Amino acid sequence: MSITVAAFLIAIPVGSASADPKPSLQDMAKQVEKLHVDIETLAEQYNDQREKLKNAKKAADAAEKTLSMSEADFEAKRAKAVALAQNAYMTGGFGRMLTFASSEDPGAYLNRAATTAALEQQQGEEVAQVTKARETAEQARAGAKTRIAEVQKLVNELGAKRDKITKLVTTVESNLYRRALGEAGRPGTRAVRVNLPVVGSGKAAQAARWALTQQLKPYVWGAEGPGSYDCSGLVMAAYQKVGISLPHYTGSQWTAGRHIDRSELRAGDLVFFYNDLHHVGIYLGGGMMVHAPQTGDVVRIASIERRPFAGAVRIAD
């Protein structure tokens, strides 16, 4: 993407008679729309990584607790085995042979022999338990180390993706593109608040009605409210308001409910667009949806006909 942008910028004449022709305003407008799609696609990949990071952190925390418990169990068993060994040493050792012939009381000898055998068996069991506890602690330690490494990897990937998105946003918001879009006329109409009636009383309709109250709040990639949203962030917030928890990622929202045919659409259903499902909106009825479109835009009502429809999901009735 950066190569494409760089090549485009280099192509702009700077006074040389042999320079390539200046791209038309329409071409520039198309290019900036393509950049918007790239930003939103990257933003949803970013959201996916954030969800994975949440899960990885939970797994890391659980691994640390398991490690702590395993180490405590190991220390307890080790201390018990050491105490048993010390007792055996102080009483002459389990291995000392007690001869029946030297005993003045054969019955007492047999009692001592039985006790000694029991202690030897107990010591053997304690040693086995210590060995098993040590192995468990080592496995827990390795598991915790792996989980922590996964978290760090995801953090690094998020940082790289965040930097890439920031650069693309800076590009599309540059004076060059602002002027081009202003002169060429940006697709769509100026956003205005629309009080559209939503049919239904269930949670889905309630979520749709709440989403309408967020109109004109700016699109910000990775945002989930209350002052700004990206597309999946708006969906997550709307359903959160009616007590339904959804992940902040279009890919996960796609699998969060029942897939329905386009002809079955009703208020509150989620409508997805593009083959990679990088955009989602909340259906309102009459072929309209409320959504957070793209960088530089705001939460607004739009027709579902303006983007390549990929499918729909019913989250609730």
Secondary structure by P-SEA (a helix, b strand, c coil): caaaaaaaaaacccccccccccccaaaaaaaaaaaaaaaaaaaaaaaaaaaaaaaaaaaaaaaaaaaaaaaaaaaaaaaaaaaaaaaaaaaccccccccccccccaaaaaaaaaaaaaaaaaaaaaaaaaaaaaaaaaaaaaaaaaaaaaaaaaaaaaaaaaaaaaaaaaaaacaaaaaaaaaaccccccbbbbbcccccccaaaaaaaaaaaaccccccccccccccccaaaaaaaaaaaacccccccaaaaaacbbbbccccccccbbbbbcccccbbbbbccccbbbbbccccccbbbbbcccccccbbbbccc
